[in-house]
């Protein structure tokens, strides 16, 4: 009976997929094109009035361009052009339907599985990807979940038939720093129980890293000829400092402990989550560790805090000198990255810095700023055209380009809207 239910679920998913793709999605086109007469928000070099010339997936020229007369042109009079937005933490491509476990591939069993590579599990045909990219989000970090050592996160562009085509050339080891406090309002453990469990968890966390260090040392001494261990092998570059470690920590106490741990181990780290970063912003800044925080659209982590502290957190850290990128930590609602950034802008960060927090700052944190994060000659042609401030809900994202491809501006949402806007036969009177 259980097997039959599984087959029914698989058949249902397959049917839904074919049904959706019978409607979705139009083909993209990779054309040489000049986007003319636009207000170009370059992010790194101010606002430029003029044109953007796209050729072979790259930005060939900006401003006053001298393109041949036979090149296709798009008039963007009265429009704005921005670099494609980057969400620095999602599970996009790894999850589809929350209530159906067969469509979720973000989490492995156990506490230590650093070899779990998210890129291998990404579904390029996810119905959630078009929903996301038509809102101007061209690139996301897709992140594995679960355990202390969760696996390898990957930066992907939201266009391509295979995961490798989507790869945006960043990979980082995801780790969850053991919590040293209560897990939430429902946590009824005594202080003594919390302390005992925290010490046990930290010991396991430390011991595993020490195993990876020993493996790396043996690897160097034996010139690479060691007994292969897939888990420890996946951590070698992180131990060497050649791979970023994305270390999740949220409470004030855990952030400070994580900063010390990173310093003691000399780890090339990015702090993620950091809900209470506003309490220790100066300490984070002094340590020189970049931060990925969010979601901004959230409630306070402590009942004693102001209702808007989650909105202010990003701006407080940024003003303290911390390099901050914004994430949604979402799956189906990654499209709301713009509005998370908009709240950060409105509650102290400012529009310019909030735009940077979803463009050039994450590109810099992930080491891909030579190719992504701004509109500059020679960079990958990830950008979008809109009719106003992208943080305003009334603004329409009119066209998206990813790797120079003109992306069809269709998604499940737009098709459902069109379908029910003009219902045929529509509602009929009962006789």
N, C-alpha and C positions, 0 to 999 in steps of 0.2 A: 504493500500500500504506500509506504514511504517513497519507494522508487517511482511509483506511478505519479505521485505528487510532484516529484522532482522533474519528471518528464513533462508534466503539464505546465510547470513554471517555465521550463526552458522553451517549450513551444510558444507560450504566451509572449515571452520576451522576444523570441525570434519573430513572431508575427508582428509585434509592435514595432520592432526594428524595421522590418520590410515595409510595413504600412507607413511609418514615418519617412523612410527614405524614398518611398514612392512619391512623396510630396517634397521632401528635402533632398538636397540643397542644390541650387544652381551651380554650374561650373564657374570657377574663377578664371581670370584671364591674366596672363603675365605679359603685359604690353609695355613698350617704351611710351611714356606719357609725360606731358608737362601740365602741372596743376597751376593755373594762372590766376593772377590778381587776388591773392589770398593774404590774410594776416597770419604770418607764420610764427608760431610760438616755439622757438628753437630750444628753449629751456636753458641752454648754456651760453647763448649769445644774444639774448634779448628777443624782442619782437621785430621781425623783418617784413616789410611790405614787398610783395613780388610773387615769384613762382618757385616751384620745386620740380626739378627734372628727375624722373625715375627711369633707370635703365639697368637691365640685367639684375634686378633685385636689389640694387643699391641706389643711394641718392647721388646723382651725378653733379648737380649744381643747385644753388639756392640764390634767391634774389633776382637780379637781372640776368637771365639765362639767354644764351645765344644758341638755341636749338634749331636744327634744320626745319624748314617750313613744312616738310611732309610728316613730321612727328605728330601723333595724336595729341590733342589738347582738351583740357577740361576747365571751363570757366568757373572760378571759385570766388567771384565777386561777392563781397559781403560775408564771406565764410572765414572760419579759422582752421588752421592746420596745427595739430599737436603730434608729438611722437607717441607711438603706441604705449598705452599704460601697462605697467608691470605689477602684478599681484605677487607679493613676496612670500606667500604661504597659503596653499590650497590643497585639496585632494581631488582636483579636477582631473578627469581621465581615469581615476582609480575607483570611483564610486558612481553608481547610476541611480538605483532606486533604493532608498533607505530601508524599506521594509522587506527587501528581497536580498538575502545574504549572498546569493549566487552572483549578484551584480556588483559586489563590493570586493575590492582587491587591494585595500590600503594597509591591511593589518595581518601580521603573522602571529602564530601562537608562540608564547614564551617571552622571556625577558631580554634575551640577547639574540638579535638576528641582524647584525650590521651589513651582511651581504645581500639583504633584500634590496634590489635595485628598482626604484619606482618606474624608471623609463621602460623596463621590460614589461610592465603591467599596464602601461597607458593604453587606453582604447581611443584611437584617433576618430572613431565614428560615434563617440559619445554625443547624445542629443544635447548635452549641456554645453558643449563647446561652442556651437553657433550662437546659443543664447548669450554666452559671455562675450564673444568677440564683436558682435554687432553693437556693443556698448563701448567700444573703443579700447578694450583690453586685448592686447595682441600676444602677451607673454605672461606665463605664470610659473611659479615654483610649485611643483607637485610633490607632496611630502608623504612618506609612509608614516604609519602610526603604531603605537603599542610598545610596551616594554621600556627598558632603560636605554637600549641601543636599537633604534627602530629600523635603521636601514639608510639607504642613499636617496636623497632628494635630487630632483632634476629640474632644470629650467627648460621649459618647452614653449615653442611658438604654436599658436592655435590654428595651424594650417598644415596639412600634410596627410598622406595616406598611410604612413607608417610612423612608429615612434621615432625612428632614426631621422626621418625627414623633419620631425618637429623639434629635434634636439637643438637647444640654444647654447650648448657648450659650457654648462656649469653643473657640477655634481658636488654635493656636500653630505657629510655624515650627520645624521639626525640622532640626537641624544636627549633624554629627559632627565634632568637633574632631580634626584629623589627629594620629594617634599619633606620639609622638616616641621611642618605645622599641620593644622587641621585641613582636611580635604574639602570641607564645606560646612554649612550650617547643620547638616545631618550627621556630621561626625561626632559620635558620642564617646570617643576614646578619652581616657584620662591623660593628663600631661605626662605621667610616667610611661604609659603605654605608647604614646606618640614618640617620646624620646627613644625608647627601646627599639621600636620599629624603624625609626629614622636612622639610628646608628647601624642597625643591621643592613638596611638598604644601601646606605653610603659605603659600607664595607664591601658589599657585593659590586657596587658601581665602580669603586676604586680598584678592586682586585681584577676586574675584567680589563680595565685599561692597562694595568700593570702586566697582564698576560700579553696584551697586544704589544707593549713596549719590549717585552722579553722576546717575542716572536720576531720583531723588527731587528733587534740586536743580533739574534741568531742568524737571521736572513743575511745581514751584512757580513757577519763573520764567515758564513759558509758560502758567500758569493751567490746567494739565491738558491742554493741546493739544500732546501729544508723540506720536511714532510709538509705537504700542502694542507692548509687549514682554511677553508673558504671564509669562515667568519673573521679570523684574524688577518687574513690576506686583504679583506675588504677595508681593514683599518690601517693598513701600513702607511698609506699616503697621509692620513690624518696624523698618525704618530710622528711622521717625518716633518709635519708642518706644511706639506704640499697640498693638502685638502682642507677646506674650511669645515669646522665642526659647528653645526647649528644646535646650540644648547638651550633647551626649553626650561625656563624658570620664571616664576610669576610673583611670588610673595617677596616682600622686602628682604626678609631673612635669607630666602633661597637665592635671590639675586646677588647679595653680598657674598654668600658662601660660594656661589658659582664663579664669581669674579676671582676669588682667592684660589679656587681649584684650578681655574684656567691659568692663572699666573704661576702657580706652583708647577704645573705640568708644561708650561710654555706652549700652550695650544693656540692655534690660529682659529679663533672662535668668533661666532656671531651669536649674540644672545637673542632668543626668540620668546615671544609671549610678552614678558616684562610688564605685566599689568600694573605693578606697583613701582614702576620705574621712576615716577614723579617723586617718590620718597627718597630715592638714592641717586638722583640724576647726576649729582656732582661726583659720586664715586664711580659711576659708569664712565663719565667723561674722563676722569683721571686715569682710568684703566685703559682708555683708548679702544674700547671694544664697540663695534657697530651693533645696532639693534634693529630687529624686525618685530614690530608690535602690531597688535590688533586682535580681534576686530575693535574698531573705534566705536561702532554702534553697539554698545554693551552697557551693562549695569555695573556699579561699583563692586569691587571684590570684598569690601568691608561695609557693613551696615552703617558705620559711623561716618562714612565719607559722603561728600556732596554728590548729588545725583549726576553731575556733569563731569566728574573727575576722569572717567574713561575717555571723554571727548578731549579733555585738556592734557592728558598724559603725554601724548606725542609732542605737543608744542613745548611743554615744560622741559622734556629731555632735549629737544632740539636747541632750545635757547641756552641750555647748560653746556652746549658744545658736543652733544652726542650725535653721531651720524645715524639718522633714523629712517627706516623704510616702513611702509604700511602694508599689512596683509588683511585679508578678510577671514582667513582660517575657515573657509567655506567650501562648498561643493556646488550646489545648484544656485547659490546666490553670490557667486564670485562677481557677477555683473554689477553688484552694488559697491564695488571697490571705489567708484567715483564718489559715492555719497559718504562712505567712510572717510575718505580724504576731505570731502567738503565739510564735514563736522569738525575734523581736526583743524581745518583752515579757519572756520568760524569761531572756534574756541581757543584761539591764541597762536596757532601756527602761521596763519596768513596764507593767502592763495598761492603765492610764488613758491614758498617752501613746501606746501602740501603737494603741488604739482611735481616738484623735485622728488618728493618722498615716494612717488609712484612712477618715476621715470629714471632720471640719471643717478639718484642715490642708490636704489637697488642694483642698477647696472654696475655701479662702482663697487658696492659691497660684494657682489658676485663675480667681480673681475671681468665683466664683459662690456665695460663702458666704451671700449674702442669701437664696438659694433652696434650697441643699443643705447637707448635712454635719452637721446636728443636728436634733433634734426641738424645734421652736419654732413658735409660732402664726404662721401666714401663710406658712410655708415649704412647698415641694413635698412631697407625701405620699409620699416614698420611705422605706420602713421595713420591718422584719421582726419577726416574733414567734418566739421560740425558748424552749426549756425549760431553758436553762442558759448557761454561759459559751460564747460562740460560738467561742472559740479552742480549746475542747476537742473532740476528734474524736467523743466520745460524744454531744455535744449535737445535737439535731434542730432544724433550721430548719423551723418548722411552717407559716408563712404569710408571703408577701412581697407588699408593695404598691409599685407604681411609678406615679408620677403619679396616685395615688389608685386605680389599678386593682388589684383583687384578682387576683393572678397565679396561674394554674393551677400547682400544685406537681408538675408532671410534666416529665420530661426523658427523653432516650434511656436514661440509666442507670436511672431508676426503672421505666421500662417493661420494660427487659430483666430487671431484678430480679423484677418481678411475673410476667413470662412464664415464667421458669425456676424460680421458686419452686414453682409448681403446674403442672408439665409434664403435658400431656395430648395424646397417649396416654402420653408418657413413655418410659422404657426398656422394651423388650419382650424376653422371652427368645427366643433363636433356637431353632427346632425342628431 
